Amino acid sequence: MSEQNDDSVVDVIKVGSRKSELALIQTNHVISCLKDLYPKNKFEIVTMNTKGDKILDISLPKIGEKALFTQELELALENKYVDFVVHSLKDLPTTLPLGMVLGAIMKREDPRDAVIMSKKMKGQTLKTLPEGSVIGTSSLRRSAQLARNMPHLKIQSIRGNLNTRLKKLDDEDGPFAAIILAVAGIKRMGWEDRISEYVELTDDEGLYAVGQGALGIECREADWKILSLLEPLTDVDTTLRCVCERSFLKTLGGGCSAPVAVSSSLVEKNLTITGAVWSLDGQTLIKDKMTTKLYLPDNDSNEPPKKCPYREPRLYCSVVPGNISDMSLLGAEKLGKAVANSLIEKDALKVMSKARNEILNS
């Protein structure tokens, strides 16, 4: 356990979370890490349902709002009812409400997608499933990738928390042959034994949602004590990759209303990102890949900074720099923007606009 200064003691820290089992597992993981760092602090979870949790009979793109899974939690944060909120980063818009920031992005879990096969299709793979087999997913990205690479399958929207989706899959009278979920969520739920295969489509390089697999912790921009508390949770590699990914999505103006995906890596200071946009039917794919060498000084580590970095910090897609150098973050942000602009030059915005219109008119 690390030593704790008297001025970092807070009587009770209230942590906002969605009510789902996965959300609570993630929130408790964050609290466990903080308790190791700050044994004198007490933490209390405040749960609530978001709009995305309540509206289950409409597909996410048709609801047509940003912050579907965050708005209620952010309101509680703004009103100081909670001190910070734990999110699956992929659910968090690239621009946060005024006064809100990402105080930390934690080490990323496996960002890939995985297939959970129904019991009646045990032993099958996506490729070997009979023609017309129904695959459940709420993601336009996954739908477009499947339509492009597995045209023999039928895609159907499936909503609800992970427990609900698994129950629908295991319903013997239900329509689903398989569902596709994020590996990170499956692992955190302890369902690894249900994974039939990982989704690694050759044509699409296993591209995933922006921020997938990472946990983001949102707090108030001027709450220096909470920012300081959260800073040691920051994972440098994950943060730089996610800033790059979020910059890509922010430049495109995408979200859940268009099929957009990325993959990224950071190896020996070389940051690489692949970004892609599809048409809804998957037949049009616009993709590019770029690499840049980041300036990573010796102090870009998970060690506490030698001086307070919170004096009017520049934000990077709403991420507080914390103990990561501005030059590193700026390089990551510029790379994401460059890939997005490359796709825009290839008419990505037209493809995305057409996708949105098709959704609204369907």
C-alpha positions as CSV (number, residue, x, y, z in Angstrom):
1,M,0.0,0.0,0.0
2,S,1.2,3.5,-0.7
3,E,1.5,6.1,1.9
4,Q,-1.3,8.6,2.2
5,N,-0.9,12.3,3.2
6,D,-3.3,13.7,5.7
7,D,-4.5,16.3,3.2
8,S,-5.7,13.5,0.8
9,V,-8.1,12.1,3.4
10,V,-11.8,12.4,2.4
11,D,-14.4,11.2,4.9
12,V,-16.8,9.5,2.4
13,I,-16.3,9.5,-1.4
14,K,-19.5,8.8,-3.4
15,V,-19.0,6.9,-6.6
16,G,-21.7,6.9,-9.3
17,S,-22.5,3.8,-11.2
18,R,-25.2,2.2,-13.4
19,K,-27.2,-0.6,-11.7
20,S,-26.2,-3.4,-14.0
21,E,-24.0,-6.3,-12.6
22,L,-21.2,-5.4,-15.0
23,A,-21.3,-1.8,-14.1
24,L,-21.1,-2.6,-10.4
25,I,-18.2,-5.1,-11.0
26,Q,-16.3,-2.4,-12.8
27,T,-17.1,0.2,-10.1
28,N,-16.0,-2.1,-7.3
29,H,-12.8,-2.9,-9.1
30,V,-12.0,0.8,-9.2
31,I,-12.8,1.2,-5.6
32,S,-10.7,-1.8,-4.7
33,C,-7.7,-0.1,-6.4
34,L,-8.3,3.1,-4.6
35,K,-8.6,1.4,-1.2
36,D,-5.2,-0.1,-1.7
37,L,-3.8,3.4,-2.4
38,Y,-5.9,5.3,0.2
39,P,-6.8,3.0,3.1
40,K,-8.1,5.8,5.2
41,N,-10.8,6.7,2.7
42,K,-14.3,5.4,2.6
43,F,-16.3,4.8,-0.6
44,E,-20.0,4.6,-1.1
45,I,-21.6,3.5,-4.4
46,V,-24.6,5.5,-5.7
47,T,-26.5,3.6,-8.4
48,M,-29.0,4.8,-11.0
49,N,-30.6,3.8,-14.3
50,T,-29.7,5.8,-17.4
51,K,-31.9,6.5,-20.4
52,G,-30.1,3.7,-22.3
53,D,-30.9,1.3,-19.6
54,K,-34.6,2.2,-19.6
55,I,-35.4,2.2,-23.3
56,L,-34.9,-1.4,-24.4
57,D,-37.5,-1.7,-27.2
58,I,-35.7,0.7,-29.6
59,S,-32.3,0.2,-31.2
60,L,-29.5,2.5,-29.8
61,P,-29.0,4.3,-33.1
62,K,-32.7,5.1,-33.4
63,I,-32.8,6.7,-30.0
64,G,-30.5,9.3,-31.6
65,E,-29.0,10.9,-28.5
66,K,-25.5,11.1,-27.2
67,A,-24.7,10.2,-23.6
68,L,-27.4,7.5,-23.5
69,F,-25.7,5.7,-20.7
70,T,-24.1,8.7,-18.9
71,Q,-26.5,11.7,-18.8
72,E,-28.1,10.9,-15.4
73,L,-24.8,10.0,-13.8
74,E,-23.3,13.3,-15.1
75,L,-26.2,15.3,-13.7
76,A,-25.5,13.7,-10.3
77,L,-21.9,14.6,-10.7
78,E,-22.7,18.2,-11.6
79,N,-25.0,18.5,-8.6
80,K,-22.2,17.1,-6.3
81,Y,-24.4,14.2,-5.4
82,V,-21.4,11.9,-6.4
83,D,-17.7,12.7,-6.6
84,F,-16.8,10.6,-9.6
85,V,-18.4,8.1,-12.0
86,V,-17.0,4.9,-13.5
87,H,-17.8,4.3,-17.1
88,S,-17.1,1.8,-19.8
89,L,-15.1,4.2,-22.0
90,K,-16.8,3.1,-25.2
91,D,-20.1,4.5,-23.8
92,L,-18.6,7.9,-23.1
93,P,-19.0,10.7,-25.8
94,T,-15.8,12.3,-27.0
95,T,-16.9,15.6,-25.7
96,L,-18.1,15.8,-22.1
97,P,-20.5,18.4,-20.5
98,L,-18.9,21.6,-19.5
99,G,-17.0,21.3,-16.3
100,M,-16.6,17.5,-16.6
101,V,-13.4,15.6,-17.4
102,L,-11.9,12.2,-17.5
103,G,-9.7,12.1,-14.5
104,A,-8.2,8.7,-15.3
105,I,-8.3,6.0,-17.9
106,M,-7.3,2.6,-16.4
107,K,-5.4,-0.2,-18.0
108,R,-7.3,-1.7,-20.9
109,E,-8.7,-5.2,-20.9
110,D,-8.7,-7.2,-24.2
111,P,-10.6,-4.8,-26.6
112,R,-11.7,-7.5,-29.1
113,D,-15.2,-8.9,-29.7
114,A,-16.2,-12.5,-29.0
115,V,-18.9,-14.9,-30.0
116,I,-21.1,-16.6,-27.5
117,M,-22.9,-19.5,-29.2
118,S,-26.3,-20.7,-28.1
119,K,-26.4,-24.2,-26.6
120,K,-28.3,-25.5,-29.6
121,M,-25.4,-24.4,-31.8
122,K,-22.6,-25.7,-29.6
123,G,-19.5,-26.6,-31.7
124,Q,-20.4,-24.2,-34.5
125,T,-18.5,-21.1,-35.6
126,L,-19.7,-18.0,-37.4
127,K,-18.5,-19.5,-40.7
128,T,-20.1,-22.9,-40.2
129,L,-23.5,-21.7,-38.9
130,P,-26.4,-22.6,-41.2
131,E,-27.5,-19.9,-43.7
132,G,-30.0,-17.5,-42.1
133,S,-28.8,-18.1,-38.6
134,V,-29.6,-15.1,-36.4
135,I,-26.8,-13.2,-34.7
136,G,-27.7,-10.8,-31.9
137,T,-25.9,-7.5,-31.6
138,S,-26.8,-3.9,-30.7
139,S,-23.8,-2.5,-32.5
140,L,-23.9,-1.0,-36.1
141,R,-20.2,-1.6,-36.4
142,R,-20.5,-5.3,-35.7
143,S,-23.6,-5.6,-38.0
144,A,-21.7,-4.0,-40.8
145,Q,-18.6,-6.2,-40.3
146,L,-20.8,-9.3,-40.3
147,A,-22.8,-8.2,-43.3
148,R,-19.5,-7.7,-45.2
149,N,-17.7,-10.8,-44.1
150,M,-20.5,-13.3,-43.2
151,P,-23.3,-12.6,-45.6
152,H,-25.0,-16.0,-44.9
153,L,-25.9,-14.8,-41.4
154,K,-28.9,-12.7,-40.4
155,I,-28.3,-9.9,-37.9
156,Q,-30.9,-8.8,-35.3
157,S,-30.7,-6.1,-32.7
158,I,-30.5,-7.3,-29.1
159,R,-30.8,-4.9,-26.1
160,G,-30.5,-5.2,-22.4
161,N,-27.6,-5.7,-19.9
162,L,-25.3,-8.7,-20.4
163,N,-27.4,-10.9,-18.2
164,T,-30.5,-10.2,-20.2
165,R,-28.8,-10.8,-23.5
166,L,-27.4,-14.1,-22.3
167,K,-30.8,-15.2,-21.1
168,K,-32.3,-14.3,-24.5
169,L,-29.6,-16.4,-26.2
170,D,-30.2,-19.4,-24.0
171,D,-33.9,-19.3,-24.5
172,E,-34.6,-22.6,-26.4
173,D,-37.5,-20.9,-28.3
174,G,-35.5,-17.7,-29.0
175,P,-34.3,-16.7,-32.4
176,F,-30.6,-16.3,-31.6
177,A,-27.9,-18.7,-32.8
178,A,-25.2,-16.5,-31.2
179,I,-24.6,-13.1,-29.8
180,I,-21.5,-10.9,-30.1
181,L,-20.2,-9.1,-27.0
182,A,-17.0,-7.2,-26.0
183,V,-14.4,-9.6,-24.5
184,A,-13.8,-7.2,-21.7
185,G,-17.3,-7.4,-20.4
186,I,-17.4,-11.2,-20.8
187,K,-14.2,-11.5,-18.7
188,R,-15.3,-9.2,-16.0
189,M,-18.6,-11.1,-15.7
190,G,-16.6,-14.4,-15.4
191,W,-18.1,-15.9,-18.5
192,E,-14.9,-16.8,-20.4
193,D,-16.0,-20.4,-20.6
194,R,-18.9,-19.3,-22.8
195,I,-16.6,-17.7,-25.5
196,S,-16.9,-19.8,-28.7
197,E,-14.5,-17.7,-30.8
198,Y,-12.9,-14.3,-31.0
199,V,-14.1,-12.1,-33.9
200,E,-11.1,-11.6,-36.1
201,L,-12.4,-10.8,-39.5
202,T,-9.5,-10.8,-41.9
203,D,-10.9,-8.0,-44.0
204,D,-11.5,-5.7,-41.0
205,E,-8.5,-6.6,-38.9
206,G,-10.6,-7.2,-35.8
207,L,-11.5,-3.5,-35.5
208,Y,-13.3,-2.6,-32.3
209,A,-15.2,0.4,-30.8
210,V,-13.4,3.5,-29.7
211,G,-12.3,3.0,-26.1
212,Q,-13.5,-0.6,-25.9
213,G,-12.1,-2.6,-23.0
214,A,-11.0,0.5,-21.0
215,L,-12.6,2.1,-17.9
216,G,-12.9,5.8,-17.8
217,I,-13.4,7.7,-14.6
218,E,-15.3,11.0,-14.9
219,C,-15.1,13.8,-12.4
220,R,-15.5,17.6,-12.1
221,E,-12.8,19.6,-13.8
222,A,-12.1,21.8,-10.8
223,D,-12.2,19.1,-8.1
224,W,-8.5,19.0,-7.5
225,K,-8.7,16.6,-4.6
226,I,-10.5,13.9,-6.6
227,L,-8.3,14.5,-9.6
228,S,-5.3,13.9,-7.4
229,L,-6.9,10.9,-5.9
230,L,-7.6,9.3,-9.3
231,E,-4.3,10.1,-11.0
232,P,-2.4,7.0,-9.9
233,L,-5.0,4.8,-11.6
234,T,-4.0,6.3,-15.0
235,D,-2.4,3.8,-17.4
236,V,-0.1,5.7,-19.8
237,D,-0.3,3.2,-22.7
238,T,-4.1,2.9,-22.6
239,T,-4.6,6.6,-22.2
240,L,-2.5,7.6,-25.2
241,R,-4.2,5.0,-27.4
242,C,-7.6,6.0,-26.2
243,V,-6.9,9.7,-26.7
244,C,-5.9,8.9,-30.3
245,E,-9.0,6.8,-30.8
246,R,-11.3,9.5,-29.3
247,S,-9.7,12.2,-31.4
248,F,-10.4,10.0,-34.5
249,L,-14.1,9.7,-33.6
250,K,-14.4,13.3,-32.5
251,T,-13.1,14.5,-35.9
252,L,-15.5,12.2,-37.8
253,G,-18.4,13.3,-35.6
254,G,-19.4,9.6,-35.2
255,G,-21.0,7.7,-32.4
256,C,-23.6,4.9,-32.2
257,S,-25.4,6.2,-35.2
258,A,-22.9,5.1,-37.8
259,P,-20.6,2.0,-38.2
260,V,-17.1,3.3,-37.1
261,A,-14.3,1.3,-35.6
262,V,-10.6,1.4,-34.7
263,S,-7.6,-0.6,-33.6
264,S,-4.5,0.8,-32.0
265,S,-1.1,-0.2,-30.6
266,L,1.8,1.5,-28.8
267,V,5.1,-0.3,-29.3
268,E,8.4,1.3,-28.4
269,K,7.1,4.8,-28.6
270,N,5.4,4.1,-32.0
271,L,1.7,4.7,-31.8
272,T,-0.4,3.2,-34.6
273,I,-4.1,3.5,-35.3
274,T,-6.3,2.0,-38.0
275,G,-9.7,3.7,-38.5
276,A,-12.6,2.6,-40.5
277,V,-16.1,3.5,-41.6
278,W,-18.7,1.2,-43.2
279,S,-22.0,1.5,-45.0
280,L,-24.8,-0.2,-43.1
281,D,-24.7,-3.2,-45.5
282,G,-21.0,-3.4,-45.1
283,Q,-20.4,-3.2,-48.8
284,T,-18.6,0.1,-48.6
285,L,-15.5,0.2,-46.4
286,I,-13.2,3.2,-46.0
287,K,-10.1,2.6,-44.0
288,D,-6.7,4.0,-43.3
289,K,-3.7,3.2,-41.0
290,M,-1.1,5.6,-39.7
291,T,1.8,5.6,-37.3
292,T,3.7,8.3,-35.4
293,K,6.6,8.3,-33.0
294,L,5.6,9.8,-29.7
295,Y,7.8,11.9,-27.4
296,L,7.7,9.8,-24.3
297,P,10.0,11.3,-21.6
298,D,11.2,9.3,-18.7
299,N,8.5,10.7,-16.4
300,D,5.7,9.3,-18.5
301,S,5.0,6.5,-16.0
302,N,2.4,5.7,-13.5
303,E,4.4,7.4,-10.7
304,P,2.9,10.5,-9.1
305,P,4.1,13.7,-10.7
306,K,6.7,15.9,-9.0
307,K,4.4,18.9,-9.2
308,C,0.7,19.5,-9.5
309,P,-0.3,19.3,-13.2
310,Y,-3.8,20.7,-12.7
311,R,-3.2,24.4,-13.3
312,E,-5.4,25.1,-16.2
313,P,-4.5,21.9,-18.0
314,R,-5.2,21.5,-21.7
315,L,-7.7,18.7,-22.2
316,Y,-7.3,16.0,-24.8
317,C,-10.8,14.8,-25.9
318,S,-11.9,15.6,-22.3
319,V,-8.9,13.7,-20.8
320,V,-6.9,15.4,-18.1
321,P,-3.1,15.1,-18.9
322,G,-2.3,14.1,-15.3
323,N,1.3,12.8,-15.2
324,I,1.5,12.3,-19.0
325,S,3.4,14.9,-21.0
326,D,1.5,17.2,-23.2
327,M,3.8,16.5,-26.1
328,S,2.8,12.8,-25.9
329,L,-0.9,13.5,-25.7
330,L,-0.7,16.1,-28.4
331,G,1.0,13.6,-30.7
332,A,-1.7,11.0,-30.0
333,E,-4.5,13.5,-30.6
334,K,-3.0,14.7,-33.9
335,L,-2.6,11.1,-35.2
336,G,-6.3,10.3,-34.6
337,K,-7.3,13.5,-36.3
338,A,-5.0,12.8,-39.3
339,V,-6.6,9.3,-39.9
340,A,-10.1,10.8,-39.6
341,N,-9.2,13.5,-42.1
342,S,-7.8,10.9,-44.4
343,L,-11.2,9.0,-44.3
344,I,-13.1,12.3,-44.8
345,E,-11.1,12.9,-48.0
346,K,-12.3,9.5,-49.1
347,D,-16.0,10.5,-48.6
348,A,-16.4,8.9,-45.1
349,L,-18.8,11.6,-44.0
350,K,-21.1,10.9,-47.0
351,V,-21.1,7.2,-46.0
352,M,-21.9,8.0,-42.4
353,S,-24.7,10.5,-43.3
354,K,-26.3,7.9,-45.6
355,A,-26.2,5.4,-42.8
356,R,-27.9,7.8,-40.4
357,N,-30.6,8.6,-42.8
358,E,-31.2,4.9,-43.5
359,I,-31.6,4.2,-39.8
360,L,-34.0,7.1,-39.3
361,N,-36.1,6.0,-42.2
362,S,-36.1,2.3,-41.4
